[in-house]
Amino acid sequence: MLRILAVGLVVFTTFTLEGISGFGSTVLALPFIIMLLGIDQAVPLLSTLGWLLAMFIIVRSRHKIDLKEYRFIALNVALGVPAGLFLSSKLPEKPLIALLVAVMFFVGIRGVATQFRPDLPAGNQPAGHSWLMRAILFCGGIIHGAFSSGGPVIIIYASKALPDKSLFRVTLSLLWLTTNSIMLATWTIRGDVWNAEIGKSLLCALPFVSAGIIFGDCLHHQVNQRVFRILVYSVLCAAATVLLCCRVL
C-alpha cells in the first residue's frame, strides 16, 4: 500500500506539472518509479500514462495545434533518431549528457531571469526555421535515439518557436502522442513487455494520473503567460537536475 501511494504521489505531482506545461512528467518521474517498481515496469507504465495525458490535452485543445511547427519538429527530430540509434554504442554517454545538462541549465536559468525584466513582452519572439534551429532539433533526435533523453533539446527549440502557452502545450502533446504511440505499438508487436504486473500498476496509477491531468489542466488555464514561461524554464532546470543525478553522477 505504501508503495502504491508513493507511486501515486510521484505520478500526481509530475503529471500535474506536465498538464500545466506540456512536458516533463516522464523525465522527472522515471528515476523515482524505477526505484519503486523497477525499470521493466516503470518505462511502459509512464509511456502509457503519458499517452493518456497527451490524448487528453489534444482532445481538449485540438483546435490550437500548430501543425506547421509540429511537422517541422517531428521531421528534423526523426532525421536524427536513426543516427543516434546507429551511434548508440559509439557515443560517450556521460560527456554528451553532461553537455546537454549544461545547455539545459543555461537556457532554463536565463529563461527564468529574462521573465523578470520589465521590458520583456509576455512571449518571446518565434525562433524561425533557420538551419541553426534544424541543427538543434536534429541533435535532439540523435540524443533521443542514442540515450532516450532528447526531449529537453526539443523543449529548448519549442520554448522559442511556440511562445503562446496553449500552442506550446498542445503541439508538444501531439509530438509526445506520436512518439509514445510508436513505442507502445512496437512493444505490443514484440509481445515481451506487457504483463499482469504492469496491468496492476496501471490500474493503481489511473486515479492519481486522472487527478493530476485534471488539476494540471485547470492550472494551465489559470496561469498567465509570464508565469507559464517561468514554469516551463523551471521544469527544464528540474529535468536537467534529474539527468545530472541519474545519467552523469
N, C-alpha and C positions, 0 to 999 in steps of 0.2 A: 504493500500500500504506500509506504514511504517513497519507494522508487517511482511509482506511478505519479504521485503528487509532485515529485521533483521534476520528472519529465514534463508534466503538465505545466509547471511554473515556467520552465525554460521555453516551452512551446508558446505559451500565452504571451510571455514578455517579448520574444523575438518576432513573433508573427504580428503582434500589435505594432511593433516598430516598422515592419515591412508593410503592414496595412496603411500606415501613415505615409511612408517614404517611397515604397515601391521596390525596395531591395533590402538585403541584409540578413534575412531570417536564417538561411542555411549556413552562411559562413560564421555567424555568431552562435548558432545553436549547436552546430556539428560537434565541436570538441566536448561539450557537456553531455550530449546524447551518446556519444561514443563511450564516455566514461560510465554512463548509466546502463546502456543496452549493448554495447559492442558495435563495431563498425559494420558488421553484416546486417544488423537491424537499423542502425542509425541512418545510413545513406538512403536506402529505399523508403524509410519512414518519412524523412524530411523532404525527399523528392516528391513523394505522393502528396504530402500536405502542402508543399509549395505549389504543386499543380492546382490543387483546390483553391488556394488563395489567388493565384493568377487568374483562374477561371472566374472567380467571384468578381474581381476588380474589372475584368474585361466585360463581363455581362453588365456590371453596374455603370461603366463609363465608356462603352464601346464606341459611342459617337465622337469621343475625343481622341481616338487613336491617331497618331501621326504616321500614316503608312509609309510616307516618303522616308522619314527618319528610320522607321523600323526596317525597311528594305536595305537602307544604306548600312545600318549597324550589322544586321544579320549577314549580309553579303560579305562585308570586309572581315568580320569575325570568322565566318565559315571558311574563308580563304586561308586563314592562319591555322585553323584546327588540324588539318592533315599534316602540316609541317611540324606542329607540336607533337602529334602522335608519333611521327617518324623520329623526332629528335628526343623523345621522352627518356630514352636510355642513355643519351649522349650529353644532354644539357646538365650543367651543375645546378642542382635544385636550390641549395641554400643561398649561394650568392645571388641568383636571379630573384628568388623570393625576397631576399633582403633588399635588393634594389627596388622591387615593386613596393615593399613596405615603406621605404624611404620616400618614394614618389607619392604614395597614398597619404602619408603624414604631411608632406609638404602641401599637397593640394587641399587636404582637409583643414589643416590649421590656417592656411592662407584664406581658404573659402570662408571659414568662420569669422576670421578677423575682418575681412572686407565687408561682411554684412553689417558691421557696426560703424562703418563710415557713413556719415550723414548725407554725403553727396552721391551715394550709390543708389541706383534705381532698384526697384523691387526685384527684377530679374536681370541676370547677366545677359550680355549680347550673345546671340547664337554663334556657335563655333564655325559653321560653314563646312563645306565638303572639300577641304583642302587636302593635299597629299599628306600633310602632317597628321590630320585627323584620320585619314585612311591608314596611315602607318601605326597610329596609336591603337586603332581597333584591330588591325592585323596582328600586332604584338599581343593584344588581349587574347586573340584566337590561339596563337602559339602557346601562350602560358596556360590557357584553358585546356588545350589538347595535351600538353605535357604534364601539368600538375593539377588540373581541375580547379584552378584558382584565378581564372581570367576575368571573372565578373567585376571585381573592383576597377580594372582598367576600363571596362565599358562604362562604368559609372563616371569616371573622370571625363570621358567624352560627353556622355548624356547630360551631365550637370551643366554643361555649356550649351549643348545643342537644343535642349528642351527646357527652357527657363520657366515655363508655366508648370506649376506643381501637378495639375491633373494630367496634362500631356505627358510629363515625365513618368508619372506612376503607371498609367495605363499602357503606354508604349513599351516600357520596360517589362511590364507584366506579360505582354504579348510575346516578347522575346523569351522570357523565362518559361512561358507555356510551351513554346516551340521546342526549346532545349529539353525540358522535362518530359514532354511527350515522346521525343526520340529515345530518351533514356528508358522510360517506362516500357515502351514498345520493344526495345532491344532486350530488356530483362525478361519480358513475357515470352518472347520468341526463344530465348536461350533456355528458359524453364528451370534455371538453377538458383533463382534469387528469392522468389516468393515462397513463404512457408506459413505455418499456423502461428508461429511466434510473432511474425511481422503483422499478421492479421489482427492478433490480440492487441499489439501495441497501437495499431491504427485506431481500433475501436476505443481504446482508452484515451488516446490523444484527441479524438474528434471533438469532444465537448470543449476542451481547452483551446484548440485551434479555432473553433467556431466563435468562441468568446473573443479571442484575440483579433480575428478578422473583423467582427462587427465593431468592436471597440476602436480598433485602428482606423477603420473606415469613417467612423463618426468624428474622430480627432482630425483626420485628414481634411475634412470639410470645415473644421472649426479654425484651424491654424491659418494665419495669414502667410503671404508669400515669403516674407523675410524669415519668419520663424521656421517655415518649412525648409528653406535652404540651409539655415543653421543646423537643423536636424539632419539633413542629408549629409552635410560635411562632417558632422559629429559621428554619424553612423560609419562613414568612411574611415575616420580615425579609429573607431572601435574595431572595425573589421581589420585594420592594419595591426592593431594590438593583438588580436586573436591569431592572425597569420604569423606574427613575430614569435609569439609564445609557442605555437604549435608546430610551425614548419622551420623555424630558424634556430631558436634557442634549444 
